[in-house]
Amino acid sequence: MSDAAIPRAMRQPFGLKLASNLFLIFWLLLAAFPLFWVLAMSFKSPVDAFSSSAAEVIFGPETLAKGDGLSLIDMALGIAFIWLSIKAAVKWLMPMAAGVGTLQRVFSWLVICAGFAVMVIVGLFVVLPWILAPLNALAGPLGTPILGLTTEHYYAVWVENAFWQNFNNSLLVTAGVVTVSLTVGTLAGYGLARSGSNLAFWILIVALVFRALPHSVLVAGYLPFFINSAEWLRPILGENAPTLYGQPLAVIAVLVSINQPFTIWMLRSFFQSIPEELDESARVDGCTHFQAFRWVIMPVMWPGVITTGLFSFLLAYNDFLVTSLLLDASNQTMVPAIAGYFNRETTTTDQVEAVAAAVSITAPLFLLVMVFQRQIVSGLTAGAVKG
């Protein structure tokens, strides 16, 4: 809405508008600075990355002296490739996510999104260097490197140190937590929203109290069961009964128990914002309670489900305490694995590799928020209307 369409009495004074915009810009710069700084560090040699001079961290003279750098042609084509990739995601992936209406389409979209991410990585780190090598040789001064940059730390992390295994473990834990949390949460949230029982409300309040407990308390409570799980499960599963301690299944169980009260409470608020007349109309048309939930309510609920699923994803994806206590080295997820770079005999090279690993794990978060931004905003707005 333009200022001309706003009543004069409701318009903000120019000074207030300027101050609020300047504060917002300052806050955004303050919040974004650490990310851009570690991004610059991750592509530099240790001498440049930990230099006291900001110019050396940005331009990387020592990195450039080793023969690793970008020319003007490299930077121009790299920026163009990244810009086109973002435009492609906005044009194709976001409308696809906006049209999601069933669980099957969500899974198909995730597969397409993962494929798109792989194509971008291959194009940026494999195809572009192959194209740019002859171009730089023919371009003369424009092809001379002027900005120090190296991807050796990313190669060391993902290939030499097998960080991809930690990534797979994180995906396994995250997918398990999100799947269980949303499956139970949607059914329980719908039942509580339509039950009208005060007892259910107070049970949920008590559950939220347990949600506020330190995670170490819950892990300590589950630990004896996980350690002795093979003995307890042997009468049921026989001699092949597994020991849950050190396995991703143990982490999934603990994180779901931590997150489930919040998930149910949030989804209950979303379901309460949906008029009960929709259920009644479906019942009049011959649907059972579950059919009304599946075919009438859930299509309306997707923004709320996606928003709640994002919170569950962030809990599992960023968890350190539970995963570090319950998983052994072979099943470690990414966040504890990054901390492991500092627990051994640390060198500056190890520290830069840790920075590169930390930058790597932020990419899926940005991709999810970028693609699902409409559903997240819609879901948060819907949940705030009534609850």
C-alpha positions as CSV (number, residue, x, y, z in Angstrom):
1,M,0.0,0.0,0.0
2,S,1.4,3.4,-1.0
3,D,1.6,6.3,1.5
4,A,-1.1,8.2,-0.5
5,A,-3.6,5.4,0.3
6,I,-2.9,5.6,4.0
7,P,-5.0,8.1,6.0
8,R,-2.9,11.1,7.1
9,A,-3.5,10.4,10.8
10,M,-2.1,6.9,10.4
11,R,1.1,7.8,8.5
12,Q,4.4,7.4,10.4
13,P,6.5,10.5,10.8
14,F,9.5,10.6,8.5
15,G,11.9,10.5,11.5
16,L,10.3,7.4,12.9
17,K,10.3,5.7,9.5
18,L,13.9,6.5,8.9
19,A,15.0,5.4,12.4
20,S,13.1,2.1,12.1
21,N,14.6,1.3,8.7
22,L,18.1,2.2,9.8
23,F,17.7,-0.1,12.8
24,L,16.4,-2.9,10.7
25,I,19.4,-2.6,8.3
26,F,21.8,-2.4,11.2
27,W,20.3,-5.6,12.7
28,L,20.4,-7.5,9.4
29,L,24.0,-6.5,8.9
30,L,24.9,-7.5,12.4
31,A,23.1,-10.9,12.0
32,A,24.6,-11.6,8.6
33,F,28.1,-10.6,9.4
34,P,29.3,-13.9,11.1
35,L,27.9,-16.0,8.2
36,F,29.7,-13.9,5.5
37,W,32.9,-13.8,7.5
38,V,33.1,-17.6,8.1
39,L,32.2,-18.1,4.4
40,A,35.2,-15.9,3.4
41,M,37.4,-17.8,5.9
42,S,36.4,-21.2,4.6
43,F,37.9,-20.5,1.1
44,K,41.3,-19.2,2.4
45,S,44.5,-20.7,3.6
46,P,44.9,-20.8,7.4
47,V,47.4,-17.8,7.3
48,D,44.8,-15.7,5.5
49,A,41.7,-17.1,7.4
50,F,43.1,-16.1,10.8
51,S,44.9,-12.9,9.8
52,S,44.3,-9.9,12.0
53,S,43.8,-7.8,8.8
54,A,40.3,-7.9,7.4
55,A,41.6,-7.2,3.9
56,E,43.8,-10.3,4.0
57,V,40.9,-12.4,5.1
58,I,38.8,-11.1,2.2
59,F,41.4,-11.0,-0.6
60,G,43.7,-13.8,0.6
61,P,47.2,-12.8,-0.6
62,E,48.8,-16.0,0.8
63,T,46.1,-18.1,-0.9
64,L,46.6,-16.3,-4.1
65,A,50.4,-16.8,-3.9
66,K,49.9,-20.5,-3.8
67,G,48.2,-20.3,-7.2
68,D,44.6,-20.6,-5.9
69,G,42.4,-17.6,-6.9
70,L,39.7,-16.2,-9.1
71,S,40.0,-13.8,-12.0
72,L,37.5,-11.2,-13.1
73,I,36.0,-13.7,-15.6
74,D,35.7,-16.4,-12.9
75,M,33.8,-14.0,-10.6
76,A,31.5,-12.7,-13.4
77,L,30.5,-16.1,-14.6
78,G,30.3,-17.5,-11.1
79,I,28.0,-14.7,-10.0
80,A,25.9,-15.2,-13.1
81,F,25.6,-18.9,-12.5
82,I,24.5,-18.4,-8.9
83,W,22.0,-15.7,-9.9
84,L,20.5,-18.0,-12.6
85,S,20.3,-20.9,-10.1
86,I,18.4,-18.7,-7.6
87,K,16.1,-17.5,-10.4
88,A,15.5,-21.1,-11.5
89,A,14.7,-22.1,-7.9
90,V,12.3,-19.2,-7.5
91,K,10.6,-19.8,-10.9
92,W,10.2,-23.6,-10.7
93,L,10.8,-25.0,-7.2
94,M,8.8,-22.4,-5.2
95,P,5.6,-22.7,-7.3
96,M,6.0,-26.5,-7.0
97,A,6.1,-26.3,-3.2
98,A,3.2,-23.8,-3.1
99,G,1.1,-26.4,-5.0
100,V,1.8,-29.3,-2.7
101,G,-1.4,-30.9,-1.5
102,T,-0.5,-34.5,-0.6
103,L,2.2,-36.2,1.3
104,Q,3.4,-38.0,-1.9
105,R,3.9,-34.7,-3.6
106,V,6.0,-33.5,-0.7
107,F,8.3,-36.4,-1.0
108,S,8.5,-36.0,-4.8
109,W,9.3,-32.3,-4.3
110,L,12.1,-33.2,-1.8
111,V,13.7,-35.5,-4.4
112,I,13.5,-32.8,-7.1
113,C,15.0,-30.3,-4.7
114,A,17.9,-32.6,-3.7
115,G,18.6,-33.2,-7.4
116,F,18.6,-29.5,-8.1
117,A,21.1,-28.9,-5.2
118,V,23.4,-31.6,-6.6
119,M,23.2,-30.0,-10.1
120,V,24.2,-26.6,-8.7
121,I,27.1,-28.1,-6.7
122,V,28.4,-30.0,-9.7
123,G,27.9,-27.0,-12.0
124,L,29.7,-24.6,-9.6
125,F,32.7,-26.9,-8.6
126,V,33.1,-29.2,-11.7
127,V,31.6,-27.7,-14.9
128,L,32.5,-24.1,-14.4
129,P,36.2,-24.7,-13.6
130,W,36.4,-26.9,-16.7
131,I,34.9,-24.1,-18.9
132,L,36.9,-21.3,-17.2
133,A,40.3,-22.8,-17.6
134,P,40.6,-22.2,-21.4
135,L,38.8,-18.9,-21.1
136,N,41.3,-17.5,-18.6
137,A,44.2,-18.7,-20.7
138,L,42.8,-16.7,-23.7
139,A,41.7,-13.6,-21.8
140,G,45.1,-12.2,-20.9
141,P,44.9,-9.7,-17.9
142,L,41.2,-10.4,-17.4
143,G,42.1,-14.1,-16.8
144,T,44.8,-13.4,-14.2
145,P,43.7,-14.3,-10.6
146,I,43.2,-11.3,-8.3
147,L,41.2,-12.8,-5.4
148,G,42.6,-15.7,-3.4
149,L,40.2,-18.6,-3.1
150,T,40.7,-22.4,-2.6
151,T,38.2,-25.2,-2.1
152,E,40.8,-27.6,-0.6
153,H,39.2,-27.4,2.8
154,Y,35.8,-28.5,1.5
155,Y,37.5,-31.4,-0.3
156,A,39.4,-32.4,2.8
157,V,36.2,-32.3,4.9
158,W,33.8,-34.1,2.5
159,V,36.2,-36.5,0.8
160,E,39.3,-37.1,2.9
161,N,37.5,-36.9,6.3
162,A,34.3,-38.6,4.9
163,F,32.0,-35.9,6.2
164,W,29.3,-37.2,3.8
165,Q,28.8,-40.1,6.3
166,N,27.9,-37.6,9.1
167,F,25.6,-35.8,6.6
168,N,23.8,-39.1,5.9
169,N,23.5,-39.7,9.6
170,S,22.0,-36.3,10.1
171,L,19.5,-36.9,7.3
172,L,18.5,-40.2,8.9
173,V,17.9,-38.7,12.3
174,T,16.2,-35.6,11.0
175,A,13.9,-37.6,8.7
176,G,12.9,-39.9,11.5
177,V,12.2,-37.1,14.0
178,V,10.2,-35.1,11.5
179,T,8.2,-38.1,10.2
180,V,7.3,-39.4,13.7
181,S,6.6,-35.9,15.1
182,L,4.3,-34.8,12.3
183,T,2.5,-38.2,12.1
184,V,1.7,-38.3,15.8
185,G,1.4,-34.5,16.1
186,T,-1.3,-34.1,13.4
187,L,-3.5,-36.9,14.7
188,A,-3.1,-35.8,18.3
189,G,-3.4,-32.1,17.5
190,Y,-6.6,-32.7,15.5
191,G,-8.1,-34.9,18.3
192,L,-7.3,-32.3,21.0
193,A,-8.6,-29.4,18.9
194,R,-12.0,-31.2,18.3
195,S,-12.4,-32.9,21.7
196,G,-13.5,-29.9,23.7
197,S,-12.1,-31.6,26.8
198,N,-10.4,-29.5,29.6
199,L,-8.5,-32.6,30.8
200,A,-6.7,-32.9,27.4
201,F,-5.7,-29.3,27.7
202,W,-4.2,-29.7,31.1
203,I,-2.4,-32.9,30.1
204,L,-0.8,-30.9,27.3
205,I,0.2,-28.2,29.7
206,V,2.0,-30.8,31.9
207,A,3.7,-32.2,28.8
208,L,5.0,-28.7,27.9
209,V,6.6,-28.5,31.4
210,F,8.6,-31.7,30.6
211,R,9.5,-30.1,27.3
212,A,11.2,-27.3,29.3
213,L,13.5,-29.7,31.2
214,P,17.2,-29.7,30.3
215,H,17.9,-32.3,27.6
216,S,20.6,-33.9,29.7
217,V,18.0,-34.9,32.3
218,L,15.9,-36.7,29.6
219,V,19.0,-38.4,28.2
220,A,20.1,-39.6,31.6
221,G,16.6,-41.1,32.1
222,Y,16.7,-43.0,28.8
223,L,20.3,-44.1,29.0
224,P,19.8,-47.3,31.1
225,F,17.1,-48.6,28.8
226,F,19.3,-48.0,25.7
227,I,22.3,-49.6,27.3
228,N,20.3,-52.7,28.4
229,S,18.0,-52.8,25.3
230,A,19.5,-55.9,23.9
231,E,18.8,-57.9,27.1
232,W,15.3,-56.6,27.4
233,L,14.4,-57.1,23.7
234,R,16.0,-60.6,23.5
235,P,12.8,-62.4,24.6
236,I,10.9,-60.7,21.7
237,L,13.5,-60.5,19.0
238,G,15.8,-63.4,19.9
239,E,19.5,-63.5,19.9
240,N,19.6,-60.8,17.2
241,A,18.1,-58.2,19.5
242,P,19.9,-54.9,18.9
243,T,21.6,-52.6,21.4
244,L,20.0,-49.1,20.9
245,Y,22.8,-47.2,22.5
246,G,25.0,-45.7,19.8
247,Q,22.3,-46.0,17.1
248,P,20.3,-43.3,15.4
249,L,17.1,-44.9,16.6
250,A,17.9,-43.9,20.2
251,V,18.4,-40.3,19.2
252,I,15.2,-40.2,17.2
253,A,13.3,-41.6,20.2
254,V,14.7,-39.0,22.6
255,L,14.3,-36.0,20.2
256,V,10.7,-37.0,19.4
257,S,9.9,-37.2,23.2
258,I,11.5,-33.8,23.7
259,N,9.8,-32.2,20.7
260,Q,6.4,-33.9,20.6
261,P,4.6,-31.7,23.3
262,F,5.5,-28.6,21.4
263,T,4.5,-30.1,18.0
264,I,1.1,-31.2,19.3
265,W,0.5,-27.9,20.9
266,M,1.4,-26.0,17.8
267,L,-0.6,-28.2,15.5
268,R,-3.6,-28.0,17.9
269,S,-3.5,-24.2,17.5
270,F,-3.5,-24.6,13.7
271,F,-6.4,-27.0,13.8
272,Q,-8.4,-24.7,16.1
273,S,-8.1,-22.0,13.5
274,I,-10.0,-24.2,11.0
275,P,-13.8,-23.9,11.3
276,E,-15.5,-27.0,12.6
277,E,-18.1,-26.5,9.9
278,L,-15.7,-28.1,7.4
279,D,-15.7,-31.3,9.5
280,E,-19.5,-31.2,9.8
281,S,-19.9,-30.7,6.0
282,A,-17.7,-33.7,5.3
283,R,-19.5,-35.9,7.7
284,V,-22.9,-34.9,6.1
285,D,-21.4,-35.9,2.7
286,G,-20.7,-39.4,4.1
287,C,-17.1,-39.2,5.2
288,T,-15.9,-40.9,8.4
289,H,-13.9,-38.9,10.9
290,F,-10.6,-40.0,9.5
291,Q,-11.8,-39.4,5.9
292,A,-12.8,-35.9,6.8
293,F,-9.4,-35.4,8.5
294,R,-7.5,-36.8,5.5
295,W,-9.4,-35.3,2.5
296,V,-10.9,-32.1,3.9
297,I,-8.8,-30.8,6.8
298,M,-5.3,-31.8,5.9
299,P,-5.2,-29.9,2.5
300,V,-6.1,-26.8,4.4
301,M,-3.5,-27.5,7.0
302,W,-0.4,-27.8,4.9
303,P,1.0,-24.4,5.8
304,G,0.8,-25.3,9.5
305,V,2.2,-28.8,8.9
306,I,5.2,-27.4,7.0
307,T,5.8,-24.7,9.6
308,T,5.7,-27.2,12.4
309,G,7.8,-29.6,10.4
310,L,10.5,-26.9,10.0
311,F,10.7,-26.5,13.7
312,S,11.1,-30.2,14.2
313,F,13.7,-30.3,11.4
314,L,15.7,-27.5,13.1
315,L,15.6,-29.3,16.5
316,A,17.0,-32.6,15.0
317,Y,19.4,-31.0,12.5
318,N,21.1,-28.6,15.0
319,D,21.1,-30.8,18.1
320,F,24.4,-31.3,19.8
321,L,23.9,-32.6,23.3
322,V,21.6,-35.6,22.6
323,T,23.5,-36.8,19.5
324,S,27.0,-36.4,21.1
325,L,25.9,-38.4,24.2
326,L,24.0,-41.2,22.5
327,L,25.8,-41.8,19.2
328,D,29.2,-43.5,18.7
329,A,31.8,-42.1,16.3
330,S,30.6,-44.2,13.3
331,N,27.1,-42.9,13.6
332,Q,27.9,-39.3,14.5
333,T,25.8,-36.5,13.0
334,M,27.3,-33.3,11.5
335,V,27.1,-30.9,14.5
336,P,29.1,-33.1,17.0
337,A,31.4,-34.1,14.1
338,I,32.3,-30.4,13.6
339,A,33.0,-30.0,17.3
340,G,35.3,-33.0,17.0
341,Y,37.7,-31.0,14.8
342,F,38.5,-29.0,18.0
343,N,38.8,-31.9,20.4
344,R,41.8,-33.5,18.7
345,E,45.2,-31.9,18.6
346,T,44.0,-28.8,16.9
347,T,45.9,-27.0,14.1
348,T,44.9,-23.9,12.2
349,T,44.2,-26.2,9.2
350,D,41.7,-28.3,11.4
351,Q,40.0,-25.1,12.4
352,V,39.6,-23.8,8.9
353,E,38.2,-27.3,7.9
354,A,35.7,-27.0,10.8
355,V,34.7,-23.6,9.5
356,A,34.2,-25.1,6.0
357,A,32.1,-27.9,7.5
358,A,30.0,-25.4,9.4
359,V,29.4,-23.4,6.3
360,S,28.4,-26.6,4.4
361,I,25.6,-27.5,6.8
362,T,23.9,-24.1,6.5
363,A,23.1,-24.6,2.8
364,P,20.1,-27.0,3.4
365,L,18.6,-24.6,6.0
366,F,18.7,-21.7,3.5
367,L,17.2,-23.9,0.8
368,L,14.3,-25.0,3.0
369,V,13.5,-21.5,4.2
370,M,13.8,-20.0,0.7
371,V,11.5,-22.5,-0.9
372,F,9.0,-22.8,1.9
373,Q,8.9,-19.1,2.9
374,R,5.3,-18.7,1.7
375,Q,4.0,-21.7,3.7
376,I,6.0,-20.6,6.7
377,V,4.6,-17.1,6.7
378,S,1.1,-18.4,6.0
379,G,1.4,-21.1,8.7
380,L,2.6,-18.7,11.4
381,T,-0.2,-16.2,10.5
382,A,-2.8,-18.9,10.6
383,G,-1.6,-20.2,13.9
384,A,-1.7,-16.7,15.4
385,V,-5.3,-16.1,14.5
386,K,-6.8,-18.4,17.0
387,G,-5.3,-20.7,19.6
